[in-house]
Amino acid sequence: MGSSDNPKSTQTRRRSLEALSRRRFVQGAAGAGAVGIAGCAGQDPEGNGGGNGGGNGNGNPGGNGSADGDVFQLVSWLGEADPTRFQFNPYNVESYYGTAIFESFAHFNLQTFIDDGEREWFHRGLEDWSISEPTEGGVVTLHPNSERTWHDGDDVTAEDVYAKLVLDEAFGSLIGDYMDEIEVAGDAVELTLSRDINEEVFEDVLARVDMNTKYDLYEDWIEQLEDASSDEEVDEIMGELATWDLDEPVGTSPYKLAQMSEQSFTFDVHDEHPVGGEMDIEGVEALAHTTNESKWQYALSDECDMMESGTPKETIEGILDTETFDFMMRFHWLNALALTFNHDDDMYGKREVRQALAYLINRDMATEAGGYEEGDWGQVRNPQEHLHGVYVGEDAWFDDEFLESLNTYGVNEIRTDEATQLLQEAGYERDGDSWVDESGEPLTIEVDTVGDFGEFVRASQSLEQQLNDFGIQAEVTTGEASTFFDRMYEGDFGMCTGYWGENVHPYDQYQMPFYNAPRNWITTNHPAEVEVPMPVGDPDGSLDTIDVHGLMDELSTSSDEDRNREIVQELAWAYNQSVPQIPIWFRYGQMFLNTSDWEWPDLESLDTKMAFAQEELFRRGWPRSVE
């Protein structure tokens, strides 16, 4: 399937499928998936737990090795969905489970990247891949993993890989931007590139594809797509697939679903998985939760063996004082809180105003207000020091000289002199204790945030107080999650609590500030070009134009490592001097583990160096029973 026999435009399909993509995002954000996005829903300001927890809904006491001895109990749906409606078609925009059931093509080893700057992959759904040339017309050969089987015992085949890529391309997923033709070639799949590629960027996109569409389950859909002759036909086919329910999953992970209810999911060990023979436990039970407070209560009551959550200091200390939990591991969420601007707004579209706000916001104070302080276990939130937009991998792109050239705007201070000068340059003036615009009206700012995320609300209230103290009339405006995300997608805001960071390559991380939905979930109306002092590293230079979109496009196609480093530094400089958003903090997720009754790898070496460890450890065959 490809341009030679079915000339369809991926970009056209992405636009026509935007409503479906948006519905899927809002569903995930409003439901259980919101915790995956923010890790902070419904948090108690005092960190005392409470909420809707207590009991696991099925009579099992849990904890201390669990009621069943060799069944490991955790608190998580391990998916995103309405927990009263179960289905496993990943293209269904209304409900989806499967995070624990399906494996990705590969996994990026964040630990090696942080320690040594090396990019290393754990291949899963794919055994390996090769690229003949990183240029348009080059062929990417994908070999399915010969050691992987589906949970029904069938081998993972090239047809399964083909099915996944064809369906993703038709649905408008990013992998489709790279695909010209795709075909099964013996035991492999050959993908002909439609463009030049930066191999690191392409591999990030490829690796994140999930092995979750067994060919024989989707054969009818694939045949329809192969016969389609227009974008309209493809849209109609995928629109129908987006409402189709798959009631019984056939997964690929070390754990296969055995039973499910509104109270819990239970998983058996998949013995035919490569790590299945190393696992000596009966299985896993995932207990339901409705809020973070209910997750905390399971842990505080010794009713599970693992709990992951964004957790305040007092609750952390309470959990670590229980009989069950003796270790807290921190792991990367790969995104965090940033104050985000709508660049079409008359006020926030001015660079001077955005810079003034950066000077007026004490990021250390806002981080502390979020409820995350330092304990014996270390920090779980750190105020962001450097405003360059790179979330992880800073050392791989910037040397000390470049970092020293960046404006920090004050991490733990409020710099009123600089803010005053910039606001005056933007056309505002001081009138007594208040700031007013050119017509004499008070300068007012709304901090738009989602009311369901307690840490965001408290950080916003700190920002509100800081701005009010300076004479700007600021007010926090909260909204229900689905409404908030819907408005942000539409660009219906001035300034809001958004996110920064995404995955591990700067190309992904700069999607957030520089692009609109659907590439980014929020519509910031950021211009393609910005004016900043130049050359790079000289804040006193003359204003010049940087084409950030052009640089991003070049970064996605360039194979020149030296040039890519130049591009990333130029984007970082544009970010620092233009301030498209203000990163507030860098964060870790927290995972609490029972290490007395279960065997684990060297968790100390993985602390702060693994992404989404609550899922990744399971895929590596942990935990195991203590002999």
C-alpha positions as CSV (number, residue, x, y, z in Angstrom):
1,M,0.0,0.0,0.0
2,G,1.5,3.4,-0.9
3,S,1.6,6.3,-3.3
4,S,2.2,4.1,-6.3
5,D,-1.2,2.4,-6.2
6,N,-3.2,4.5,-3.8
7,P,-2.3,8.2,-4.1
8,K,-3.7,9.6,-0.8
9,S,-2.4,12.6,1.1
10,T,-1.5,11.9,4.8
11,Q,-1.8,15.6,5.6
12,T,-5.2,15.8,4.1
13,R,-6.3,12.7,6.1
14,R,-4.8,14.2,9.2
15,R,-6.9,17.3,8.7
16,S,-10.1,15.4,8.0
17,L,-9.5,13.1,11.0
18,E,-8.6,15.9,13.3
19,A,-12.0,15.8,15.0
20,L,-11.6,12.1,15.8
21,S,-8.1,12.7,17.1
22,R,-9.3,15.5,19.3
23,R,-12.2,13.4,20.6
24,R,-9.8,10.7,21.6
25,F,-7.5,13.1,23.4
26,V,-10.3,14.8,25.3
27,Q,-11.7,11.4,26.3
28,G,-8.3,10.4,27.7
29,A,-7.7,13.7,29.4
30,A,-11.1,13.7,31.1
31,G,-11.0,10.1,32.3
32,A,-8.3,8.0,33.8
33,G,-5.8,9.1,31.2
34,A,-5.7,12.6,32.8
35,V,-3.4,11.1,35.5
36,G,-1.1,9.9,32.8
37,I,-1.0,13.5,31.3
38,A,-0.6,15.4,34.6
39,G,0.0,12.9,37.3
40,C,-1.8,15.1,39.7
41,A,-5.6,14.8,39.5
42,G,-7.5,15.5,42.7
43,Q,-4.6,15.9,45.0
44,D,-5.3,16.8,48.6
45,P,-3.5,20.1,49.6
46,E,-2.5,18.7,52.9
47,G,-1.3,15.4,51.4
48,N,-3.4,13.4,53.8
49,G,-4.8,10.9,51.4
50,G,-8.6,10.3,52.0
51,G,-10.8,10.5,48.9
52,N,-12.6,7.5,47.4
53,G,-10.2,4.8,48.5
54,G,-10.2,1.9,50.9
55,G,-10.6,-1.7,49.9
56,N,-10.0,-3.2,46.5
57,G,-13.6,-3.9,45.8
58,N,-13.3,-7.7,45.6
59,G,-12.6,-8.7,49.2
60,N,-8.8,-9.3,48.9
61,P,-6.9,-7.5,51.6
62,G,-3.7,-7.1,49.4
63,G,-0.3,-6.0,50.5
64,N,2.5,-8.1,52.0
65,G,2.7,-10.4,49.1
66,S,-1.1,-10.2,48.5
67,A,-3.9,-12.4,49.7
68,D,-3.1,-15.0,47.0
69,G,0.6,-15.2,47.9
70,D,2.0,-15.1,44.4
71,V,-0.4,-12.5,42.9
72,F,1.1,-9.1,42.7
73,Q,-1.3,-6.3,43.4
74,L,-1.0,-2.7,42.1
75,V,-3.3,0.3,41.9
76,S,-3.8,1.3,38.3
77,W,-6.0,0.6,35.4
78,L,-2.9,0.6,33.2
79,G,-4.9,2.2,30.4
80,E,-7.2,5.0,29.6
81,A,-10.9,4.5,29.4
82,D,-14.3,4.7,31.0
83,P,-13.8,1.8,33.6
84,T,-17.5,0.8,33.1
85,R,-16.9,0.1,29.4
86,F,-14.2,-2.3,28.3
87,Q,-12.9,-2.6,24.7
88,F,-9.5,-3.1,23.2
89,N,-9.5,-1.5,19.7
90,P,-6.8,1.2,20.0
91,Y,-8.4,3.3,17.2
92,N,-11.7,3.6,19.1
93,V,-12.0,7.2,20.2
94,E,-14.4,6.6,23.0
95,S,-12.8,4.0,25.2
96,Y,-9.5,2.0,25.2
97,Y,-7.6,-0.3,27.4
98,G,-4.3,-2.1,26.7
99,T,-1.3,-0.3,28.1
100,A,-0.2,-3.4,30.1
101,I,-1.3,-5.9,27.4
102,F,0.5,-4.6,24.3
103,E,4.2,-3.9,23.7
104,S,5.7,-1.2,21.5
105,F,8.1,-1.8,18.6
106,A,11.0,-0.8,20.9
107,H,11.8,1.1,24.0
108,F,14.3,3.8,24.6
109,N,16.8,3.3,27.4
110,L,16.6,6.6,29.2
111,Q,19.1,5.3,31.9
112,T,21.9,5.0,29.3
113,F,21.1,8.3,27.8
114,I,21.3,10.1,31.1
115,D,24.4,8.4,32.2
116,D,26.4,8.2,29.0
117,G,24.5,10.2,26.4
118,E,24.1,7.0,24.4
119,R,20.9,6.2,22.5
120,E,20.1,2.6,23.1
121,W,17.0,0.6,22.2
122,F,15.3,-2.4,23.7
123,H,13.7,-4.1,20.7
124,R,10.3,-5.6,21.3
125,G,7.7,-5.9,18.6
126,L,10.5,-5.6,16.2
127,E,13.7,-7.6,16.3
128,D,15.6,-5.0,14.5
129,W,15.4,-2.4,11.7
130,S,17.8,-1.1,9.0
131,I,17.7,2.0,6.8
132,S,19.3,1.7,3.4
133,E,19.6,5.5,3.0
134,P,18.1,8.3,5.2
135,T,16.8,10.0,2.1
136,E,13.6,10.1,0.2
137,G,13.2,6.7,-1.6
138,G,15.3,5.0,1.0
139,V,14.0,1.6,2.3
140,V,13.5,0.8,5.9
141,T,13.4,-2.9,6.5
142,L,11.6,-4.0,9.6
143,H,12.0,-7.5,11.1
144,P,9.3,-8.7,13.5
145,N,10.7,-10.2,16.7
146,S,10.9,-14.0,16.2
147,E,10.7,-14.5,20.0
148,R,7.4,-12.7,20.3
149,T,4.1,-14.4,20.3
150,W,0.5,-13.1,20.7
151,H,-1.3,-14.2,23.8
152,D,-3.2,-16.8,21.8
153,G,0.1,-18.5,20.9
154,D,0.4,-17.2,17.3
155,D,3.8,-15.8,16.2
156,V,4.1,-12.1,15.6
157,T,4.5,-11.9,11.9
158,A,5.4,-9.4,9.2
159,E,1.7,-9.2,8.3
160,D,1.0,-8.0,11.9
161,V,3.6,-5.2,11.5
162,Y,2.2,-4.3,8.1
163,A,-1.3,-4.1,9.6
164,K,-0.2,-1.8,12.3
165,L,1.6,0.7,10.0
166,V,-1.2,0.7,7.4
167,L,-3.8,1.4,10.0
168,D,-1.7,4.1,11.8
169,E,-1.0,5.8,8.4
170,A,-4.7,5.8,7.6
171,F,-5.6,7.2,11.0
172,G,-3.2,10.1,10.5
173,S,-0.5,9.1,13.0
174,L,2.9,10.6,12.6
175,I,4.5,7.5,11.2
176,G,2.4,8.1,8.0
177,D,4.4,11.3,7.3
178,Y,7.4,9.0,6.5
179,M,5.7,6.4,4.4
180,D,5.5,6.4,0.7
181,E,5.1,2.7,0.0
182,I,4.8,-0.3,2.4
183,E,4.8,-4.0,1.6
184,V,5.4,-7.4,3.1
185,A,8.7,-8.8,1.7
186,G,9.1,-12.4,2.9
187,D,9.6,-12.4,6.7
188,A,10.1,-8.6,6.8
189,V,8.2,-5.4,6.0
190,E,9.7,-2.8,3.7
191,L,8.8,0.8,4.1
192,T,9.9,3.3,1.4
193,L,10.6,6.7,2.7
194,S,8.6,9.7,1.4
195,R,11.2,12.2,2.6
196,D,14.7,12.7,3.9
197,I,15.0,11.8,7.6
198,N,17.0,12.5,10.7
199,E,17.4,8.9,11.8
200,E,17.2,9.7,15.5
201,V,13.9,11.5,15.0
202,F,12.5,8.7,12.8
203,E,13.6,6.0,15.2
204,D,11.8,7.7,18.0
205,V,8.6,7.8,16.0
206,L,9.0,4.2,14.8
207,A,9.8,2.8,18.3
208,R,6.7,4.3,19.9
209,V,4.4,2.4,17.5
210,D,2.5,-0.3,19.6
211,M,2.2,-3.9,18.5
212,N,-1.5,-4.0,19.1
213,T,-3.2,-4.9,15.8
214,K,-3.1,-8.6,15.0
215,Y,-3.6,-8.9,11.3
216,D,-6.4,-11.5,11.3
217,L,-8.5,-9.3,13.6
218,Y,-8.2,-6.3,11.3
219,E,-8.0,-8.0,8.0
220,D,-11.3,-6.7,6.8
221,W,-10.4,-3.1,7.6
222,I,-7.0,-3.4,5.9
223,E,-8.5,-4.9,2.7
224,Q,-11.0,-2.0,2.6
225,L,-8.1,0.5,2.9
226,E,-6.1,-1.3,0.2
227,D,-9.1,-1.0,-2.2
228,A,-9.9,2.6,-1.3
229,S,-9.3,5.1,-4.1
230,S,-9.8,8.4,-2.4
231,D,-9.3,10.3,0.8
232,E,-13.0,10.3,1.4
233,E,-13.2,6.5,1.3
234,V,-10.3,6.2,3.7
235,D,-12.0,8.7,6.1
236,E,-15.2,6.8,6.0
237,I,-13.4,3.5,6.7
238,M,-11.4,4.9,9.6
239,G,-14.5,6.7,10.9
240,E,-16.2,3.3,11.2
241,L,-13.1,1.8,12.8
242,A,-13.1,4.6,15.3
243,T,-16.4,3.4,16.8
244,W,-15.8,-0.4,16.5
245,D,-15.4,-2.3,19.8
246,L,-12.9,-5.2,20.2
247,D,-14.2,-7.0,23.2
248,E,-11.4,-9.6,23.6
249,P,-7.7,-8.5,23.6
250,V,-5.0,-10.5,22.0
251,G,-1.8,-8.9,23.4
252,T,1.9,-9.4,23.2
253,S,3.2,-8.4,26.7
254,P,4.6,-10.7,29.5
255,Y,1.1,-10.5,31.1
256,K,-2.1,-11.5,29.4
257,L,-5.5,-10.5,30.6
258,A,-7.4,-13.2,32.4
259,Q,-10.4,-11.4,34.0
260,M,-11.8,-7.9,34.2
261,S,-14.4,-6.0,36.1
262,E,-15.1,-2.5,37.3
263,Q,-13.1,-3.4,40.5
264,S,-10.0,-5.0,39.0
265,F,-8.2,-6.5,36.1
266,T,-6.2,-9.7,36.6
267,F,-3.3,-10.8,34.4
268,D,-1.7,-14.2,34.0
269,V,2.0,-14.6,33.1
270,H,2.4,-15.2,29.3
271,D,4.8,-18.1,29.4
272,E,5.8,-17.9,25.8
273,H,7.1,-14.3,26.2
274,P,10.9,-14.1,26.2
275,V,10.9,-13.2,29.9
276,G,8.0,-15.4,30.7
277,G,10.2,-18.3,31.8
278,E,12.0,-16.0,34.2
279,M,8.8,-15.0,36.0
280,D,7.8,-17.2,38.9
281,I,4.6,-15.4,40.1
282,E,1.0,-16.3,39.3
283,G,0.1,-13.0,37.9
284,V,-0.9,-9.4,38.5
285,E,-4.1,-7.8,39.8
286,A,-4.7,-4.2,38.9
287,L,-7.1,-2.5,41.4
288,A,-9.4,0.2,40.3
289,H,-9.1,3.8,41.4
290,T,-11.1,6.9,40.7
291,T,-8.8,9.7,42.1
292,N,-5.2,10.0,43.3
293,E,-6.6,10.1,46.9
294,S,-8.0,6.6,46.4
295,K,-4.7,5.4,45.1
296,W,-2.9,6.8,48.1
297,Q,-5.4,5.2,50.4
298,Y,-4.8,1.7,49.0
299,A,-1.1,2.2,49.8
300,L,-1.6,3.8,53.2
301,S,-3.9,0.9,54.2
302,D,-1.4,-1.8,53.1
303,E,-3.8,-3.0,50.4
304,C,-1.5,-3.4,47.5
305,D,2.1,-4.1,46.5
306,M,2.7,-1.2,44.2
307,M,1.3,2.3,43.7
308,E,2.4,5.0,41.3
309,S,1.2,8.6,41.6
310,G,2.2,12.2,41.9
311,T,2.3,12.3,45.6
312,P,2.8,15.1,48.2
313,K,5.5,15.0,50.8
314,E,3.3,14.1,53.8
315,T,1.6,11.2,51.9
316,I,5.0,9.9,50.7
317,E,6.2,9.8,54.3
318,G,3.0,8.1,55.4
319,I,3.3,5.4,52.7
320,L,6.9,4.7,53.5
321,D,6.0,4.2,57.2
322,T,3.6,1.4,56.4
323,E,4.5,-2.3,56.8
324,T,4.3,-2.9,53.1
325,F,6.2,-0.2,51.3
326,D,9.9,0.2,51.9
327,F,11.1,1.8,48.7
328,M,10.1,4.8,46.6
329,M,11.4,5.0,43.0
330,R,11.3,8.2,41.0
331,F,10.8,8.0,37.3
332,H,10.5,10.4,34.3
333,W,7.1,11.6,33.2
334,L,8.8,13.4,30.3
335,N,6.5,16.4,30.5
336,A,5.8,19.0,33.2
337,L,4.1,22.3,34.1
338,A,4.7,25.3,32.0
339,L,2.9,28.6,31.8
340,T,1.7,28.7,28.2
341,F,0.7,31.7,26.0
342,N,-1.7,32.3,23.2
343,H,0.4,34.3,20.8
344,D,-2.6,35.7,19.0
345,D,-3.6,37.6,22.1
346,D,-2.9,41.3,21.9
347,M,-1.0,41.3,25.3
348,Y,0.7,37.9,25.3
349,G,1.7,38.2,21.7
350,K,4.2,40.9,22.8
351,R,7.7,39.4,23.5
352,E,8.3,42.2,26.1
353,V,5.2,41.1,28.1
354,R,6.2,37.4,28.1
355,Q,9.7,38.3,29.2
356,A,8.4,40.6,31.9
357,L,6.2,37.8,33.3
358,A,9.2,35.4,33.3
359,Y,11.1,38.0,35.5
360,L,8.0,38.4,37.8
361,I,7.5,34.7,38.5
362,N,9.5,33.0,41.2
363,R,9.6,29.5,39.9
364,D,10.9,28.1,43.2
365,M,8.0,29.6,45.1
366,A,5.4,28.3,42.6
367,T,7.0,24.8,42.8
368,E,6.9,24.8,46.5
369,A,3.2,25.9,46.4
370,G,2.5,22.8,44.3
371,G,3.1,20.8,47.4
372,Y,6.3,19.0,46.5
373,E,9.1,19.5,49.0
374,E,12.4,17.7,49.6
375,G,12.5,14.7,52.0
376,D,15.0,12.0,52.9
377,W,14.0,10.4,49.6
378,G,15.1,13.4,47.5
379,Q,13.0,15.8,45.5
380,V,10.1,15.0,43.2
381,R,9.7,18.5,41.7
382,N,12.5,20.8,40.9
383,P,12.0,24.4,39.8
384,Q,13.3,24.7,36.2
385,E,16.6,26.6,36.0
386,H,17.4,27.0,32.3
387,L,14.8,28.3,30.0
388,H,15.8,26.5,26.8
389,G,13.0,24.1,26.3
390,V,15.0,20.9,26.4
391,Y,13.5,18.6,29.1
392,V,16.0,15.8,29.1
393,G,19.4,15.4,27.4
394,E,20.7,18.9,28.1
395,D,24.3,17.7,28.2
396,A,24.0,16.2,24.8
397,W,23.3,19.5,23.1
398,F,24.6,22.4,25.2
399,D,28.0,23.1,26.7
400,D,28.6,25.3,29.7
401,E,29.4,28.4,27.6
402,F,26.1,28.2,25.8
403,L,24.1,27.6,29.1
404,E,25.8,30.6,30.7
405,S,24.7,32.8,27.8
406,L,21.0,32.0,28.5
407,N,18.8,34.3,30.5
408,T,17.5,32.5,33.6
409,Y,15.0,35.3,34.4
410,G,15.5,34.5,38.1
411,V,14.6,31.0,39.4
412,N,14.1,31.9,43.0
413,E,13.6,35.7,42.9
414,I,11.3,38.3,41.4
415,R,13.3,40.8,39.4
416,T,11.0,43.9,39.3
417,D,13.5,46.3,37.7
418,E,13.7,44.3,34.5
419,A,10.0,43.6,34.4
420,T,9.2,47.3,34.9
421,Q,11.4,48.3,31.9
422,L,9.9,45.7,29.7
423,L,6.3,46.5,30.5
424,Q,6.9,50.1,29.8
425,E,8.4,49.2,26.5
426,A,5.2,47.2,25.8
427,G,3.1,50.3,26.4
428,Y,2.0,49.9,30.0
429,E,2.7,52.3,32.8
430,R,2.5,52.4,36.6
431,D,-0.4,54.3,38.1
432,G,0.1,54.3,41.9
433,D,0.2,50.7,43.1
434,S,-1.2,49.3,39.9
435,W,-0.3,48.9,36.2
436,V,-2.5,50.2,33.5
437,D,-2.6,50.0,29.7
438,E,-2.6,52.8,27.2
439,S,-6.3,53.6,27.9
440,G,-5.8,53.7,31.6
441,E,-7.5,50.4,32.2
442,P,-5.9,48.1,34.8
443,L,-3.6,45.4,33.5
444,T,-5.4,42.2,34.2
445,I,-4.3,38.6,33.8
446,E,-6.2,35.3,34.1
447,V,-4.2,32.2,35.0
448,D,-6.4,29.6,33.3
449,T,-6.0,26.1,34.8
450,V,-7.7,22.8,35.2
451,G,-9.5,22.5,38.5
452,D,-9.1,18.7,38.7
453,F,-5.3,19.0,39.1
454,G,-4.6,20.2,42.6
455,E,-0.9,20.9,42.1
456,F,-1.6,23.1,39.1
457,V,-4.2,25.1,41.0
458,R,-1.9,25.7,44.0
459,A,1.0,26.7,41.7
460,S,-1.4,29.1,39.8
461,Q,-2.5,30.6,43.1
462,S,1.1,31.3,43.9
463,L,1.6,33.0,40.5
464,E,-1.6,35.0,41.1
465,Q,-0.2,36.3,44.4
466,Q,3.2,37.2,43.0
467,L,1.6,39.2,40.1
468,N,-0.9,40.9,42.4
469,D,2.0,42.0,44.7
470,F,3.6,43.7,41.7
471,G,0.4,45.6,40.8
472,I,-1.0,43.4,38.1
473,Q,-4.6,42.3,38.7
474,A,-4.3,38.5,38.4
475,E,-6.9,35.8,39.0
476,V,-6.9,32.1,38.8
477,T,-9.7,30.7,36.6
478,T,-10.4,26.9,36.9
479,G,-12.4,24.6,34.7
480,E,-13.4,20.9,34.6
481,A,-10.8,18.8,32.8
482,S,-12.6,17.9,29.6
483,T,-13.8,21.5,29.1
484,F,-10.4,22.9,29.9
485,F,-8.6,20.6,27.4
486,D,-11.3,21.3,24.8
487,R,-10.7,25.1,25.1
488,M,-7.0,24.7,25.0
489,Y,-7.3,22.7,21.8
490,E,-9.4,25.4,20.3
491,G,-7.0,28.2,21.4
492,D,-9.7,29.7,23.6
493,F,-7.4,31.2,26.2
494,G,-4.8,33.9,26.9
495,M,-2.5,32.3,29.4
496,C,-2.9,28.8,30.8
497,T,-1.1,26.0,32.7
498,G,0.2,23.8,29.9
499,Y,3.1,21.5,29.5
500,W,6.7,21.4,28.3
501,G,8.9,18.4,27.3
502,E,7.9,15.4,25.3
503,N,9.9,12.2,24.7
504,V,13.8,12.5,24.5
505,H,14.7,14.3,21.2
506,P,14.6,18.1,21.0
507,Y,12.5,17.7,17.9
508,D,9.7,16.2,20.0
509,Q,10.3,18.6,22.9
510,Y,9.9,21.7,20.7
511,Q,6.6,20.5,19.3
512,M,4.9,21.9,22.5
513,P,6.0,25.5,22.3
514,F,6.3,26.0,18.5
515,Y,3.3,24.1,17.0
516,N,-0.5,24.0,17.2
517,A,-2.9,21.1,17.5
518,P,-3.0,18.4,16.2
519,R,0.8,18.2,16.3
520,N,0.6,19.7,19.8
521,W,-2.6,19.1,21.9
522,I,-2.9,22.9,22.5
523,T,-3.3,25.7,20.0
524,T,-0.9,28.5,21.0
525,N,-0.9,30.2,17.6
526,H,2.9,30.5,17.8
527,P,4.2,32.2,14.7
528,A,6.6,30.4,12.2
529,E,9.2,33.2,12.8
530,V,10.3,35.1,15.8
531,E,12.5,38.1,16.3
532,V,15.3,37.7,18.9
533,P,18.7,39.3,19.5
534,M,21.3,37.7,17.3
535,P,23.8,36.1,16.9
536,V,23.1,33.1,19.2
537,G,24.5,33.6,22.6
538,D,24.5,37.5,22.5
539,P,21.6,38.9,24.4
540,D,22.7,42.5,23.4
541,G,22.8,41.7,19.7
542,S,20.4,43.3,17.1
543,L,17.0,41.9,16.6
544,D,16.9,39.4,13.8
545,T,14.4,36.8,12.5
546,I,14.6,33.1,13.3
547,D,12.4,30.7,11.3
548,V,11.6,28.2,14.0
549,H,9.4,26.1,11.8
550,G,12.0,26.0,9.1
551,L,14.6,24.9,11.6
552,M,12.2,22.2,12.9
553,D,11.7,20.9,9.5
554,E,15.4,20.8,8.8
555,L,16.0,19.0,12.1
556,S,13.6,16.3,11.2
557,T,15.5,15.6,7.9
558,S,19.1,16.4,8.6
559,S,21.7,13.6,9.1
560,D,24.5,16.0,9.8
561,E,25.3,15.8,13.6
562,D,27.2,19.1,13.7
563,R,24.4,20.9,11.9
564,N,21.7,19.3,14.1
565,R,23.6,20.6,17.2
566,E,23.6,24.1,15.7
567,I,19.8,23.9,15.0
568,V,19.0,22.7,18.5
569,Q,21.0,25.6,20.0
570,E,19.4,28.1,17.7
571,L,15.9,26.8,18.7
572,A,17.0,26.9,22.3
573,W,18.1,30.5,21.9
574,A,14.8,31.5,20.2
575,Y,13.0,29.8,23.1
576,N,15.0,31.6,25.7
577,Q,14.8,35.0,24.2
578,S,11.2,34.9,22.9
579,V,9.7,33.0,25.9
580,P,6.9,31.1,24.1
581,Q,6.2,29.5,27.5
582,I,7.6,29.6,31.0
583,P,8.6,26.2,32.4
584,I,7.8,26.1,36.1
585,W,9.2,22.8,37.2
586,F,10.9,19.5,36.2
587,R,9.1,16.5,37.7
588,Y,9.5,12.9,38.5
589,G,6.7,10.4,39.0
590,Q,6.7,8.3,42.2
591,M,6.3,4.6,42.4
592,F,6.1,2.9,45.8
593,L,7.2,-0.7,46.0
594,N,7.0,-3.7,48.3
595,T,10.6,-5.0,48.1
596,S,10.4,-7.3,51.1
597,D,8.0,-9.8,49.6
598,W,9.0,-9.4,45.9
599,E,12.2,-9.5,44.1
600,W,13.3,-6.5,41.9
601,P,16.3,-5.5,39.8
602,D,18.7,-2.9,41.2
603,L,16.1,-0.1,41.8
604,E,18.7,2.3,43.1
605,S,20.5,2.4,39.8
606,L,17.2,3.1,38.0
607,D,16.0,5.8,40.3
608,T,15.3,9.0,38.3
609,K,16.7,7.3,35.1
610,M,13.8,5.4,33.7
611,A,10.7,6.6,31.9
612,F,7.3,5.4,33.1
613,A,8.9,2.7,35.3
614,Q,5.5,1.4,36.5
615,E,4.9,-0.1,33.0
616,E,8.5,-0.6,31.9
617,L,9.5,-2.9,34.8
618,F,6.6,-5.2,34.0
619,R,7.7,-5.5,30.4
620,R,11.2,-6.5,31.7
621,G,9.7,-9.4,33.7
622,W,9.5,-7.9,37.2
623,P,8.5,-8.5,39.9
624,R,9.5,-12.0,40.9
625,S,8.8,-14.1,44.0
626,V,11.3,-14.0,46.8
627,E,12.7,-17.5,47.3
